[in-house]
Amino acid sequence: MPAENSKKPFFHLTCADEASLRKFAPLFNIQFRQVDESTYGLFELDREHGPEVMLPAALAHRRLFAEISSRAVHWVHFHRGASCRDSLLGQGEIGLKRAAQLYARNRETARSMVM
C-alpha cells in the first residue's frame, strides 16, 4: 500500500515555544545558534566529531523540536490524539527540566558502561 501523502501544514511553534526550545537545548546536549538572519546551526554535543548542521530559519526550530523530542521520548508521554508539540511543551518548565535530568543521567550511565 503506498504511503498517504498528507496535505496537512507543519505544526506551528509560537515565539514562546521557540524561546523555550532554545533554553532547553543545552540541557539535552544540543548547541543551537543563529548564524545569520536566515540560518541556524545545530550541533549535537553527544557526538564527538559530528558536523554542525546548517538549517534554514523556516525549519530550524522544528528540527530543534524533533531533536529534543527524540531525547525526551522515554520520559514524556506523547498522548495519542494530541499534538507532539502539546505533549512536549505542555510539560512546562519543571517537566522539561526533569526530562532533561533523566536524559543526562541515562546518558552518563550509558557512557560509564562503555568505559
C-alpha positions, 0 to 999 in steps of 0.5 A, spaced: 500 500 500 503 506 498 504 511 503 498 517 504 501 523 502 498 528 507 496 535 505 496 537 512 501 544 514 507 543 519 505 544 526 506 551 528 511 553 534 509 560 537 515 565 539 514 562 546 515 555 544 521 557 540 524 561 546 523 555 550 526 550 545 532 554 545 533 554 553 532 547 553 537 545 548 543 545 552 540 541 557 539 535 552 546 536 549 544 540 543 548 547 541 543 551 537 545 558 534 543 563 529 548 564 524 545 569 520 538 572 519 536 566 515 540 560 518 541 556 524 546 551 526 545 545 530 550 541 533 549 535 537 554 535 543 553 527 544 557 526 538 564 527 538 566 529 531 559 530 528 558 536 523 554 542 525 548 542 521 546 548 517 538 549 517 534 554 514 530 559 519 523 556 516 525 549 519 530 550 524 526 550 530 522 544 528 528 540 527 530 543 534 523 540 536 524 533 533 531 533 536 529 534 543 523 530 542 527 524 540 531 525 547 525 526 551 521 520 548 522 515 554 520 520 559 514 524 556 508 521 554 506 523 547 498 522 548 495 519 542 490 524 539 494 530 541 499 534 538 507 532 539 508 539 540 502 539 546 505 533 549 512 536 549 511 543 551 505 542 555 510 539 560 512 546 562 518 548 565 519 543 571 517 537 566 522 539 561 527 540 566 526 533 569 526 530 562 532 533 561 535 530 568 533 523 566 536 524 559 543 526 562 543 521 567 541 515 562 546 518 558 552 518 563 550 511 565 550 509 558 557 512 557 560 509 564 558 502 561 562 503 555 568 505 559 
